[in-house]
Structures are given as structure tokens and as C-alpha cells.
């Protein structure tokens, strides 16, 4: 499947829907779908990468499922301190890291849950 981006640098909705379908194909409920999305992000996202949160440079070193089993968070690190930021709120750098289309797919999926 080739990456398709719209003119604004964001991913084409049809492409993201295909990624979601790939991640949740054998899932029967919302929690299984969340695990499917997490698994694809964990496999495909090129970590670590740097980004800025509230004007501060941080390194995203990992992704983790949130305690509710539905959300996914980025583990951000700066000067030995770590903070979890929801992938829905995480600003991505330009250019985005390899595999960032899976974050976009997750955001689309999460809006419909």
C-alpha cells in the first residue's frame, strides 16, 4: 500500500481508512481494535524521534497503551524526565517520522470511538 498525502501534507482519508481496516481486521470489540492499532503503531513508527511540545524539544522514545486499554500515548523524554502524551495531542515534527501515517490513522479511528 503506498502512502498518499493530500495537498496540505496530511494523509488522504481513504488511505487512512485502509490502514485502520488492516489493523482491526480480526477484532471483535473496541478494546481489541485498540490493541490492533497499538500493535501497528509499535511495529511501524520509527522511534525515537524529536518533536516540540509547548515550545520544548522532547524525544519520543516509545508508545504505550493507556490504562483504559483504548488510548495510546507517546512516552516523551527530556533531560531524563519522562511524560506520557496522548497520540491524539502529540504534535508531529516536519517532516514526520517514518510510520507517522499510523498515528494519523489512530487519530481518525479514535474520533469515531
N, C-alpha and C positions, 0 to 999 in steps of 0.2 A: 504494500500500500504506500503510495507516495504522499508526501506532505503537501498539503495545499493551503496556501495562505491567501487571505483577501488582501485588497489594496492597503488596508490600514495596518498590516503586519500581524493581524490576528488570524486565527485559523478558521477556515471555511466550516460552517455548521454541519454540513453533510459529512465532511471528513471526520469531525469530532464525534458525530453520532455513530459512525462506523467503528471508531476506536472504542466507544462505550460498549457497543454491541459485542466487539471482540473480547472485552474484559469481563462482561457479565453473562456470556452465552449460556453457561450451565448453572446460573444462580437462581435460586427459588424465592429469595426474600431480600429485603433491603440490606440486612447485615451481610449476607453472602455477596451481594453486589459491591458493598463497601470493601470487602476483602479482595474481590476481584480487581477493583480499581486500584487499591493499595498495592497489590502484587505487581500489576503492570507498571505503576509509577516506580516502585522499588527496582524493578528489572530494567526499565528503560531510561530513567533520568540519570544524566551524567553528573555525579557528585564527586567532590564538592564543587560548589560554585559561589561566587561572590555576588552580593546584591546590597542595596541600601534600604534601610528601614528607618523612617523618621530622620533621615539625614545622616545616619550612622552606617558605616560599612560593616557588614557581617558576612560570615561564611556559612552557607547551608551545608551541613555535614551529613545529614541523614533525613529520612522521613519516617514517621511513626504513626500508627493508628491511635486516635484519641480514645480516652477511657470509655466513651459511649459506644465505641465499635463502629460508628458511622463516619466520623470525621477523620481527616488526615492532616497532620501537622508537619511543618518543616522544623528540624532542630537547627537553630541558628547559634553560632558561636562568635564571640568577640572577646579577646583578652582573657581567655579561659572561662568566661561566663557563658552559660547556655540558656536559651529561651526558646520555647515552642511557639510557633506562629502558624495559625491555620493556613493551609494552602489556598483557601479562598481569599485570604487577606495578604498573602505574600507578594510583594512587588518583585517582578522579574527584571533582570538586567537586560540591556540591549547590547549585543544580540543575546537572546535567551540561550540557556544551555541546551545541549542535545537532549532530546526526550521531553522538552517543555510542552510539547503538544499533549502529553498525557496529563499535565496539570490543567491545561485548558479543557480537556475532556472531563476531568474530575469536576471542575467548576461548573460545567454545563450539567453534568449528572446531579451534583449536589443541589442545584437550584430547583430541581424537579422532585426532590425527596421531601 
